[in-house]
Every structure is written in structure tokens, then in C-alpha cells.
Amino acid sequence: MTKPVRLAREAREELHEAARRYGEVRPELRAEFLAAIDEAMERLVRMARHLGPPPGVDPLLSVRRVFVQRFPFSLYFVELPTRFRVLAVAHARRRPFYWRDRP
């Protein structure tokens, strides 16, 4: 059985804010961004064991990253016994590692 992916409250807020911004640029871009997020989550589930810690993050924290294709975002996540928890939907060029203190 596949573990579900759950977004932390902060990650959910980041996702909605980014989608809103893309929708302001071009309405169809919002849908494309959300589809890319869905695809990244599917890859996260399929490839979690092969994804290592991102540079600059202590490997002991067990945080891993999956890139969002076509958009400058990454999903930072941890694997828990019953689910994957996305800690951040982080823009690649803004405030690196701002999310590190999230539970």
C-alpha cells in the first residue's frame, strides 16, 4: 500500500499563494503549476527512497527534496511511518532554507 502525501499547514499556504500568483500572470498557468505539483508528489511517492538530503540540510533531519518540473519550486518532505509530510513548497530562488525549523 502506498503512503499518502500530506502537506503541512505552511506548505499548503505556500502552494495556494504560488498558484494564486501564477493565476494572476495567466489563468491557465495556475492549472499548469498545480498539475506540476501533483506530478512532483507522485514522483515523491515512487522515488522517495532514492531521493537524498538537499545540499545545506543536515542529513540527520531526514529531510529530502523533489523538484517541481518546469517551475522553480521544490517540495521538501520527510517520510513518516504512515505518510509523507511535505514541510515546504519552496521557491528555488527565495529565502533558502527558511522552512528548516518547521516541525
Secondary structure, DSSP 8 states (H G I E B T S, - for coil): ----EEE-HHHHHHHHHHHHHHHHH-HHHHHHHHHHHHHHHHHHHHHGGG----TTS-GGG--EEEEETTTTEEEEEEE-SS-EEEEEEEETTSSTTTTTT--
